[in-house]
Amino acid sequence: MATIQDIDRLLESFVERGLPGCSLKIIQRGKTLYEGYFGYADLTDGTPVTKDSLFRQASMSKIPLYTAMMMLYERGKFLLTDPVGDYLPQWKTSRKYLRHPNGYVDIVPTDAPITIRDTLSMKCGLPYCNSDAPTEDLTLRGMQECMKPLWEKGYYTLQEQLAAVSAAPLACEPGSHWIYGFSSELAAGIIEKICDKPVNDALKELLFDPLEMENTAAIFFEGAKERMVALYALDEKGKYVPGPTFFDKKHMSGPENEAGWARLFSNVEDYSHLMQMLACGGVWNGRRVMSAGTIDLMRSNGLSETQRRDFPDKGYGYGYGFRTLLDGAQGDLNGSPGAFGWTGGFGTWCEADPREGLSIVYMHNMIPNGEEYYHPRVRTISYGLL
């Protein structure tokens, strides 16, 4: 089995190979098994990574988002079979690209509307569209045309983004393929409509306050900007240099900084509250936050065999906002079937294991995120500690 010293040495080796800094927390049924902080939050001034260091969550923002959605679901606010258009009227009807064997492409109405299930399982038929970079992808080009007026404006609300993209043709029939992307914007928009408040306020009320996640937010609170680790990128010589700064604009207050749904920042302590709750059947710090049965539904694989070919992670399926472990041998993974979690584009990673009552939360911030090297090693050694 692994020891705490083994984990220390592993994380130290990450920094020695060039990683600016990282943090890791492992908890089992409320008991901290490991907590460690290594390297620098800022290489220029030598500020170390500490318990207070904040990290950009990027796509790991989806776990709080979809958890909040499922909390609303178990309170009877919607059914998974509800059409998205019941909550976002512009989405009552959709069109899709129909590709013919001879290479011709038509745009035709979809056979069925996008459902909430489709949004939670990444099957709405739209990828991400984050820039106007030239592309041969028809679906992306259609989304770019829709987003062009908002990009020219320079800022936009989530509801403005949803209204604009509603005119874009889908890549496929809703529910037919797993396509990572715009589904989360639809989910965030539905939360706003159901709760009648901005999604970030709804997340705070539903999740962050009950779980005492006081360091997790989308917009900088007092002192948060100074606690954010610097974002680094690899240059052509393989050296870490300061990364682009525009990612943090959306964390600044004011409508002029809005760009749809602002993604979250957090630290390993806060995020461990969430993952422990999910690992322990909906209970955190002695209080029930949500139903164990709802969590089991969230982590159940909803991909068909065909759709699993769309999914990039070997050994895993996908539930509602999470990858979920189906076959450890296929993915060369230790741990328990049904363990579930996700990754963030800047290098954050987490997993909850209900069988073991285990949560693992790891964070670094860099471009590219190096997940193929760092995350499997963190996962393997964390389970080796048990």
N, C-alpha and C positions, 0 to 999 in steps of 0.2 A: 504494500500500500504506500501511497505518497504521504509525506510529512509536511508540516508547515514550512520547514526549512527548504524542502524541495520546491514548494511554490515560490518562496522568496527567491531562490536561485533562478527559477524560470523567468520571473518578472524582471529580475536584475539583468538576465541575459537579453531580454527584449531591449532594454535601454542600452546595453553594451553594443547591440547590433545597429543602433541608431534611432530607435523609437524615442521621441522626446519625453513622454511620460505616460503613466497608466495607473489605474486603480482597480481593485478587485475586492468584492465582499461575497462570502459564502455563508449562508445561514441554513440551519436545519432545525425545523420545528421551534423556532424562536431563539435558538442558541447559535451564536456566532462561532463558526468553525475557523474562519480566516478573514482577515482584513489587512490590506496592504496598499501602500502608496509609494510609487517609484518614479524617479526622473523629475522632469521639470514642467511646470505649467507655462513657463516662458524661458526659452533658452537664452534670450538676450540679457535679461537681468538676473537670471539664476533663481527665479521664484520656484520653489519645489511644489510638486503635486501633493496636496493634503486632503484630509477629509472634507474640507470646505470647497475644494475645487469643483467648478461646474463644467459640464461637457455638453456640447451640442448633440442632441439625440437623433436628428434627421429622421430616418424611417422607424426608429424605435419609439417615436412619438405615436405610432399606430397602436401600440399595446394599450396605453391609457385611453386612446380614442375608442377602440373597439370594446374595451372593457366597459367603458361608460355606456356605449350603445347597448351592450347586453344587460347592463343594469336597468336601462329603460325598458328593454324587452321583457325582463322578468317582472317588471311592474305593470305590464299590460299596455304599454304605450304604443306598441305596434306588433304586427306579426311578421315573421320573416318572409312570408309570401306576399306581403303588401307591395304594390308597385311603388317605385320611388316617386312617380308622378303624383301620388296622393299627398305628398309632402312638399315636393318641388314641382309646381305646375308645368314649368317649361319642359320637363322630362316625361310628360304623359305619353308622348310618342317618340320613337327613335328611328333612325335610318341606319343601314349597314352597307358595307361594300360587299357585292356579290361577284365573286371571281369565276369566270367561265374557263373551260378547258382550253379554249383557243387564245386565252390571254386577255380577252376583253373584260372590263370591269364595269358593272352597273352599280348605281346607288338605289336601293329599294327599301321599303319599310321593313322593320323587324317583324318577325312572326309574333313576338310577345314583348311586353314592356320589361324594362330592367326592374328587378325586385330588390328589396333590402337584402335578401340572401345573396344576391349577385354582388352587391357592394361589399358585404362583409367577407366574401370569399374570393375577392379579386377576379370576378367574372363579368364585370360590367361591359367589357369589350373595348376599353380605352386605356392606353399606356399613359405614362407621364409625358407632359409637354412643357419643358422648363425653359426653352430658348427658341430663337428663330434660326438656329443653325441649319444650313441646307441638309435635306434628307430625301431619300428615295422612298421612304415609308409613306404610303398614301394616307394612312390614318393620322400620322403625326402632321403631315402637311395640312390636312383638314383642320386639325386642332390649332395649328399655327395661324391659319387664316382667321379663325374665330378669336384667337387671343391677341391678334395684331393691334386692334384699337386700344385694348387695355395696356399692352406693353408701351404703346406710343404715349398713352396718358401717363404712365410711369408708376401708378399705384392703383389698387383696386381691392374691393372687399371680396370675401369668399362668395357672397351671394351674386356679385357682379361676375365673378369668374364662372360660377355655375350656370348663370344665364347665358353667358357667351358660348361656353363649350357645349351647351345643349344642342346647338345646331350642327355639331360635328358628326359625320357618319362614323359608326362603330366599326371596328375591325372584323367583327363576327356577330353572330346571334348571341344575345345576352345569355349567360349561363353555360355557353358551349366550350369556352376555353379559359384557362387561367392566364391572365395578362396583368402583370404587376403595374400599378399606377393609379389612375384617377379615381378609382373606387373610394379611396379614403377621403377625397374632397367631397364626394357625394355623402358619405357617412357623416362628415363634419357638418355639412349643410342640413342634413336631416335632424341632427341634434339641436341645431339652432332653431329649427322650426318647432320641434316638439317642446323644447324648454323655453322658447320665446326669449332667448338671450344669446349673446355671442358664445361661440363654442368654448373659448378659453374660460369664460365665466362659468359655463356649465360643468366643465371638467373640474374646476376648483371646487364647486359645490358638491358634485357627485362623488368625487374621488380624492382629490388632493387634501381637502380639509379633513374628511373622515380618516384618511391614512396618515395624517400629520406630515404630508409631503410639502413642507414650507419652503423648500429650495427648488421646487419644480414649477416652471411657468413658461409662457411663450414670450412675454414682454418683460424687459429688464425691470426688476424692482431695485430699491436702493442698495447699492453695493454689489449687485449681481454682475454688472459688466466687468468690474475689477477682478472678480473671482473666476471669470471664464478663462479656461486654458487657451493659449494661443493655438490657432489652426495652422498646421504646417503642411507643406507639399514637397514631394520629391522633385528636384530639378533633373535636367538631362544628365548630370554627373552623379546622380544617386545621393545627393546631399539634401538634407531637410532645410527648406527656406520658408519664410513666412508665406502663408497661403492667401488666397483672395479674401478680401474683407467684406465683400458685398453680402455674404451669407448672413452677417449679423445685422444688416439693416432692418430686417423684418422683426428683430427683437426690440427695436426702439419704438417708443410710444409715438402716437400721432398718426392721423389718417394718411399723411404723405409717405409713411413708411410701410403701409399695408401692401401685402401681395398675396391675397387669398388667405389661407389658413397659416398663420405663423407657427412654425414647428417649435417643439419644446426644448428646453435645456434642463438638466438635473444633475445630481451626483449619485454615487453608488449607495449612499445611505438612504436617501429618499426612494430611489428606484427599488431598493431591496424591500421596502415596506410593501410596495405593490406586488412584487414577485413572490414574497412570502405569503401574502394574502391569497394569491392564486395557487400557490403550492400547498396551502393548508386548508383547502376546501372553502375558501371565502371568508375565513376568520383571520383577523389581525389584531394582535395585542389584546386578545380576549374578547373582541367584539366581532359580531358577524356583519360583514359588509355586503356580501352577495351569496347566492345559493350555490352549493357544491354541484348540484345538477346542471346549473347554467354553465359553470366552468367546464364540466365534462363535455357539454355540447360544444363549447368554444374550441376545445382541443381535439375534437373528433375529426378525423380526416373526411373531407367532403369532395375529394378529387376522384374522378373515375380513372380507370387505367389509362385512357387516352389523355386525360388532363394531367396526369402525373408526368407524362412526357413533356408537358409545358413547364413543369416545375424543376428548378435547377438543383435542388439539394437531394443528393442520394440518401435513401433510407428514410426520408421524411415525406409526409403528406402535408396537407394544408387544411386548417379548420376555418374559424372566423377570426382572422387577423393574426394567426400564429402558424408557424411550421410545427408539426407534431411528429414525434419519432414513431415510425412504424416498424422498421427493420434495422436494428443496430448493425448486424453483420453486413448488410448491403452498403451501409454508409461508413463502415469501419468505426463505429461509435460504441463506447461503453455507456452505461446509464440505463434508464428504464423506458420501456415502451409507453407512449403517452406523455413523455416529457415534452414541454412545448416552450417556444420563445421566438425571438427574432433578432435581427441585426440592424444597425444604423450605418448609413453610408460613410460616416466619418470614423467608424471603428468601434462603436459601442456594441455590446452583445449581451444577451441574457437568456436564461432558461429556468423554468419552474418544473419540478418533478413531484407530482402529488403522491406517488407511491413512497417516496423517501421524505416528503415534507421539506424538500430542498430547493433553495433559490441560489442562483449564481448570477452576479451582475459584474460585468467587466466594462471598462471604458478607456478609450484613448481617442484623440481627434487628429486625423491626418488624411491627406489625399495623395495617392489612393489609400484606402483604409487598410490594406494588407490582411484582410480577414481570412484568406486562405491559409496564411501562415500562423497568425496569432490565435484566432478563435478556437480551432480544433485542439490546440495545445492547452489552452485555458480550460476548455471543457473536459478534456481527458484527465488532466491532473486534479481538477475539482472533484470529479467522481472517484478518483483514486484516493482521495482523502477519507472517504467513508469507511 
